[in-house]
Amino acid sequence: MSQAQSQAPSHVLFPRRRTSTALSALGLALVLAGCGGGSDDAADQPEEGSASAVAGYPVTVRNCGTEVTFDEPPQRVVTIKSTSTELLLALGLGERIVGQAFADGPVPEQWAEEAAGITTISDEAPSQEVVLEQEPDLVLAGWESNLAADTAGERDQLARLGVHTYVSPAACQAPQDQPDRMTFDLLFDQFQELGAILGEPEAAQALVTEQRSRLSEVRRAVPGTTALWWSSGEDTPYVGGGIGAPQMVLEALGLDNVAEDVDQTWTSMGWEAIVDADPDVIVLVDATWNSAREKIDQLESSPATAELSAVRRQRYLVLPFPAAEAGVRSVPATLELSEQLAELGLLEPTQR
């Protein structure tokens, strides 16, 4: 994420910064810039037109504050988190995955057969030793914390070892690197950015085209319908804030997030504040460690939350944990939640 040019210009993909300007507004910015990048020595890059140059490369991206230059398409990828593995499967590049780690659940049925042949190197965040045993040229991580001294290794250290790194832009932690608010346009930009890095821009464009078409089929809720997105936590719920994947999905559904004013991807929200907000519907993330059924039991057994409008009316929307983070499942998850809204009779009248 091979281009037809006979030359090998240096492409720069602009970063996703904390501004209202999306990559799409910059035309995904495959700009001639002749720029080497922080984690790669410009002196080592092949000269334009040389026999070793690869058409369409170098590709330089600024990713979560780190500049990375690719001189050729990565062929040996370690994926960490389900969002990383599933994006490569969606691009038809599962054969490049030499090891996956920290899966949040089984992949969708459409990729199950291909995924069965992928080696799992760790059920949790892998150590650097385990990662390097796979001899990767790229580590694709779903969270920034996957690339730390106590996990796969810090990004600059891996770069010195010849291993490129890329983090899902939706998971950038530094304020200057986060999007103002996650949107489907930004998500699709990520797909295309990975397509350019991996040398498969056509596959990425086909994925984006298909997902945009499916997104247009989403039916919206009755205006003014409020929602809480409860991911995990019991004593203090961990909920979707105003700038991450939950907000992106709720907005597409026409639901008003009761935590929308929180300028974070995820946030803690006390039960008292939830009772005061009294959401019309509650989105429950179904995880093995904190299932939707357990969440419902807790809501219905507590005197305070049992009186919430959503609880009294049994207005629950459920989605699996791997679909709760920004990735190739976001559009299908939005469609599924739209169908669940229909079953609850909460769709806008013109879209029923």
C-alpha positions in Angstrom: 0.0 0.0 0.0 3.4 -1.5 -8.0 3.3 1.5 -9.8 3.7 1.8 -13.6 6.4 4.4 -13.7 9.8 3.3 -15.1 11.5 5.8 -12.8 11.7 5.5 -9.1 10.7 8.9 -7.6 10.8 9.4 -3.9 7.2 9.5 -2.7 6.2 11.1 0.6 2.9 10.3 2.2 1.9 13.2 4.5 1.2 12.5 8.2 -2.2 12.6 9.8 -1.8 15.5 12.3 -4.1 17.0 14.8 -5.7 19.3 12.4 -8.9 19.2 10.3 -6.9 18.5 7.1 -7.2 14.8 6.2 -4.8 12.9 3.9 -7.7 12.7 1.5 -7.7 16.4 1.2 -4.1 16.3 0.2 -4.9 13.7 -2.4 -3.0 11.1 -0.3 0.0 13.3 -1.3 2.2 11.0 -3.3 4.4 14.0 -3.8 7.8 14.1 -5.5 10.1 15.2 -2.7 13.4 13.4 -2.8 13.3 13.0 0.9 15.1 10.4 3.0 13.6 9.5 6.4 14.6 9.4 10.1 14.7 5.7 10.5 16.5 5.1 7.2 19.8 6.6 6.1 19.2 8.6 2.9 22.8 7.7 1.8 21.7 4.1 1.6 18.8 4.7 -0.7 19.2 3.6 -4.4 19.8 6.3 -6.9 17.0 7.2 -9.2 17.2 5.0 -12.3 19.7 2.6 -10.8 19.3 -1.1 -11.4 18.5 -1.7 -7.8 15.7 0.9 -7.6 12.1 -0.4 -7.3 9.5 1.4 -9.3 7.3 3.6 -7.1 9.9 3.7 -4.3 11.3 5.0 -2.0 8.0 5.6 -0.1 8.3 7.8 3.0 5.6 8.1 5.6 5.4 10.0 8.9 3.6 7.7 11.2 2.7 8.6 14.8 5.6 11.1 14.8 8.2 8.7 13.3 9.4 9.1 9.7 10.0 5.8 7.9 11.3 5.2 4.4 10.6 2.0 2.4 13.0 1.3 -0.5 10.9 -1.7 -1.6 7.7 -3.4 -0.6 8.0 -5.3 2.7 7.7 -9.1 2.1 8.0 -10.5 5.7 5.5 -8.8 8.0 4.8 -9.5 11.7 1.3 -8.3 12.6 0.3 -7.3 16.1 -3.4 -7.0 17.0 -6.4 -8.1 14.9 -6.7 -4.9 13.0 -3.2 -5.3 11.5 -3.7 -9.0 10.5 -7.1 -8.4 9.0 -6.0 -5.4 7.0 -3.3 -7.5 5.2 -5.9 -10.3 4.7 -8.3 -7.8 3.2 -5.6 -6.6 0.8 -5.0 -10.2 -0.3 -1.5 -10.2 1.3 -1.9 -12.9 4.0 1.1 -14.8 2.5 3.4 -12.0 3.6 2.5 -12.5 7.3 5.3 -14.5 8.9 3.8 -14.2 12.3 0.8 -12.8 14.1 0.4 -11.8 17.7 -2.1 -10.4 20.2 -5.2 -11.4 18.3 -8.4 -10.1 19.8 -10.5 -13.0 18.4 -11.0 -15.1 15.3 -10.9 -13.4 12.0 -14.1 -13.0 10.0 -15.2 -16.2 8.2 -14.2 -14.9 4.7 -10.6 -15.0 5.7 -10.7 -18.0 8.1 -9.1 -20.5 5.7 -6.2 -18.2 4.8 -5.7 -17.1 8.4 -5.5 -20.8 9.6 -2.0 -21.0 7.9 -0.6 -18.0 9.7 1.7 -18.8 12.6 0.8 -17.3 16.0 4.0 -16.2 17.7 2.3 -14.8 20.9 -1.1 -14.6 22.4 -0.2 -11.3 23.9 2.1 -8.5 22.9 5.3 -10.3 21.7 8.8 -9.7 22.9 11.5 -8.3 20.7 13.2 -11.7 20.7 10.2 -13.5 19.5 9.5 -10.9 16.8 13.1 -10.9 15.5 13.1 -14.7 15.2 10.6 -14.3 12.3 13.2 -12.1 10.4 10.6 -9.5 9.5 11.2 -6.4 7.4 8.0 -4.8 8.8 6.2 -4.9 12.1 2.6 -3.7 11.7 1.2 -2.8 15.1 -2.3 -1.9 16.2 -1.2 0.0 19.3 1.8 2.2 20.0 2.4 0.2 23.1 3.1 -2.8 21.0 6.4 -1.1 20.0 8.1 -0.5 23.3 11.2 -1.8 25.2 9.1 -4.4 27.0 7.2 -5.6 23.9 8.4 -5.9 20.3 11.0 -3.2 20.7 11.3 0.6 20.4 10.9 1.9 16.8 14.4 3.4 16.6 16.0 0.3 17.9 14.1 -1.9 15.4 15.1 0.5 12.6 18.8 0.1 13.4 18.2 -3.6 13.1 16.7 -3.1 9.6 13.1 -3.7 10.7 10.6 -1.0 9.6 7.6 -0.3 11.8 4.1 1.1 11.3 1.3 1.8 13.8 -2.3 2.2 13.0 -2.7 6.0 12.8 -6.0 5.9 14.7 -3.9 4.6 17.7 -1.3 7.5 17.8 -1.0 8.7 21.4 0.7 12.1 21.1 -1.8 14.9 20.7 0.0 16.3 17.7 -0.2 13.0 15.9 -3.8 12.1 16.7 -6.6 13.1 14.3 -8.9 15.8 15.7 -11.6 13.2 15.3 -11.4 9.8 13.7 -13.4 9.5 10.5 -14.0 6.9 7.8 -12.1 9.2 5.3 -9.0 9.0 7.6 -9.5 5.2 8.0 -9.6 4.8 4.2 -6.5 7.0 3.9 -4.7 4.5 6.2 -5.7 1.6 3.9 -4.3 3.5 0.9 -1.1 4.5 2.8 -0.5 0.8 3.6 -1.2 -0.1 0.0 1.5 2.3 -1.1 4.0 1.0 1.5 3.3 -2.6 0.5 3.3 -2.0 -3.3 -0.3 -2.8 -3.7 -2.1 0.6 -4.3 -4.7 -1.0 -6.6 -5.7 -3.5 -4.0 -6.0 -0.8 -1.4 -8.1 1.4 -3.8 -10.4 -1.6 -4.5 -10.9 -2.1 -0.7 -11.7 1.5 -0.2 -14.1 1.6 -3.1 -15.9 -1.5 -1.8 -16.1 -0.2 1.8 -17.3 3.3 0.7 -20.1 1.6 -1.2 -21.1 -0.5 1.8 -20.9 2.5 4.1 -23.5 4.3 1.9 -26.0 1.6 2.8 -25.9 2.4 6.5 -29.3 3.5 7.8 -29.4 6.1 10.5 -31.1 6.4 13.9 -34.0 8.7 14.8 -32.4 12.1 15.3 -31.6 12.9 18.9 -31.0 9.2 19.9 -28.2 9.1 22.5 -25.8 6.3 23.0 -23.1 5.0 25.4 -20.3 2.9 24.0 -19.2 0.6 26.9 -15.9 -1.3 26.1 -14.8 -2.7 29.4 -14.5 -2.1 33.1 -17.0 -2.7 35.9 -16.4 -0.4 38.8 -15.6 2.4 36.4 -16.6 1.8 32.8 -14.2 2.4 30.0 -16.1 4.0 27.2 -15.7 5.5 23.7 -14.8 9.2 23.8 -15.2 11.9 21.2 -12.3 11.4 18.8 -11.8 7.6 18.2 -13.4 4.7 16.4 -16.5 4.6 18.6 -17.3 8.2 17.8 -16.7 7.5 14.1 -19.2 4.6 14.1 -21.8 6.3 16.3 -21.7 9.4 14.1 -22.2 7.3 10.9 -25.3 5.8 12.7 -26.7 9.2 13.6 -26.3 8.4 17.3 -25.3 11.1 19.8 -22.4 9.9 21.9 -23.0 10.8 25.6 -19.1 11.1 25.9 -18.7 13.1 22.7 -17.3 16.1 24.6 -14.3 14.1 25.9 -11.3 14.9 23.7 -10.0 11.3 24.0 -10.3 8.1 22.0 -11.3 6.2 25.1 -12.1 7.5 28.6 -13.3 6.4 32.0 -16.8 7.4 32.9 -18.3 7.0 36.3 -21.7 5.3 36.8 -23.1 8.5 38.3 -22.3 10.4 35.1 -23.8 7.6 33.0 -27.0 7.6 35.1 -27.2 11.4 34.6 -26.7 11.0 30.8 -29.4 8.3 30.7 -28.5 7.0 27.1 -31.3 5.7 24.9 -29.1 2.8 23.7 -25.9 1.2 25.0 -23.3 -0.3 22.7 -21.8 -3.3 24.4 -18.4 -4.6 23.3 -18.4 -8.4 23.6 -14.9 -9.5 24.8 -13.9 -12.9 26.3 -12.7 -11.1 29.5 -15.8 -8.9 29.8 -18.7 -10.3 27.7 -21.8 -8.4 26.6 -23.9 -10.9 28.7 -21.8 -10.0 31.8 -22.3 -6.3 31.1 -26.1 -6.7 30.8 -26.3 -8.7 34.0 -24.4 -5.9 35.8 -26.6 -3.2 34.3 -29.8 -5.0 35.3 -28.7 -6.1 38.8 -27.7 -2.6 40.0 -30.6 -0.5 41.3 -29.2 2.7 39.8 -28.5 1.4 36.3 -31.6 -0.8 36.1 -33.5 2.4 35.8 -31.6 3.7 32.8 -33.9 4.1 29.8 -31.8 1.8 27.6 -31.8 -0.9 30.3 -35.6 -0.7 31.0 -36.3 -1.0 27.3 -33.6 -3.6 26.6 -32.0 -1.4 24.0 -28.6 -3.0 23.7 -26.3 -3.0 20.6 -23.6 -5.7 20.6 -20.4 -6.0 18.6 -17.3 -8.2 19.0 -14.1 -6.7 20.5 -12.1 -7.0 17.2 -14.6 -4.8 15.5 -14.4 -2.1 18.2 -11.2 -0.6 16.9 -10.6 1.3 13.6 -9.9 -1.2 10.9 -11.4 -3.2 8.0 -14.3 -4.4 10.3 -15.5 -0.8 11.0 -17.8 -0.5 8.0 -19.3 -4.0 8.4 -19.7 -3.4 12.2 -21.5 -0.1 11.4 -23.9 -1.9 9.1 -24.5 -4.6 11.7 -25.3 -2.0 14.4 -27.7 -0.3 11.9 -29.5 -3.6 11.5 -29.7 -3.9 15.3 -31.2 -0.4 15.5 -33.8 -1.5 13.0 -34.7 -4.4 15.2 -35.2 -2.0 18.1 -37.4 0.2 16.0 -34.9 3.1 16.4 -34.3 4.0 12.7 -35.3 7.3 11.2 -38.8 6.7 9.7 -37.6 7.4 6.1 -35.0 4.7 6.4 -37.0 1.9 7.9 
